Amino acid sequence: DNTAKIAEIHLQDATEHLKLAHIALGQREVSIKTWDMVSEELAATFLLLGVRRRQSLLGGSGGSTEANTENMIRTEPQNSNPTIRLSPGKERSIAEPMKTALDIYTKLDNAQQAASTSYQLASFYAKIWTCQRDEVMTREKLSAAFKHYFDAHRYFSSSVVVIVRPEQLLRPQTQVLKNTSNTDDVNEMLKVINKKNDKKTFVILSLDLSSLFASVSGYEGLGKALACCLDTSNAFFIGHGDDDIDALYGAIIKSPTDKKWLETMSILAKSVEEKVFKLLLSLVKVEKQNCGMGFGGYDSNQNNASLPLTTATNSNDSDSGGSNSNSRNTVQQKYKNMYREALKIKFAAAKEKEGKPAVCDGSPSHSSFLSTSGNLSYVYELLSRLKGQDIAI
């Protein structure tokens, strides 16, 4: 519509003026701080331009319309919208501004924004890879989607490895600045606060990457899709014991932003749980089918990747006898055993909730909080206990 066209014109004008600012400076050494400031604005403008074009041509809610690109990650997993075939020119009009932004952020050594831009590029290629004109282009776009997902995943996965206490993670930024006089301490605390948003982004990204794996690679892809979900376990960690829960609640009631974050994480936890059970069921069905067709047997008409077990030969089967058969059956039922374990954890959590009602202060907000934090703890335990089953991306 006209509003979108006018917005794009203004964004294009902004990029031209920012380029002129670089020309006026001549070179970075003249004023490093000013040059880098202009570069950051130029990258943000290019990224926003690419995202708006993607939204206009492909639809969906990927990316915010805010100028601050730190907020340009979706707050919900990518929907499976119908794919739309674009002309090569329109594809370039979306990809090139985002690639330019990625190049600028990389040169500025801004790892977080480079990862966010890679995520936006991955979301774009994930939407268009299925509707290319030939197999070569299809493989090229799919490869680009995986590459950019992996680049973003590498950064955001590292951001959730370090576990911090919830009173640090959720302490309002204003409180941090008031209570801390040392500049280094302030910077460190702001990094901790940023990790809160990185956790949310990491979970959404992992769900998107999981969906892409599940859609392209048959049995092997389903396994990797499951691994993506299990890798999000640390993002749902909220602490150990009643002291941590009380500290978390104390921060939540003082900060509406943190309350919103906790609600979002609870929604994402439910999405991850549902996806884990859905993937496990699919993998159990494939295992059952494979077992019925004989060792290594697979129907090529189903467009599934070969099982990892096909390295063994029929002659080895006959030579090794029953021991090899038992070992083979154990491996083939790996996901069946995982599914059983997941059900045990789910039923145990439900039983514990019924038999041990949470003690709250009587307020609806506290009751809601205990339910939400309990959901995060359950999903954390579920993913953590399933994670050590020899699955890797």
Summary of the structure (lengths in Angstrom):
residues: 393
radius of gyration: 24.3
end to end distance: 41.6
largest distance: 78.6
contacts: 1187
relative contact order: 0.07
helix: 78%
strand: 0%
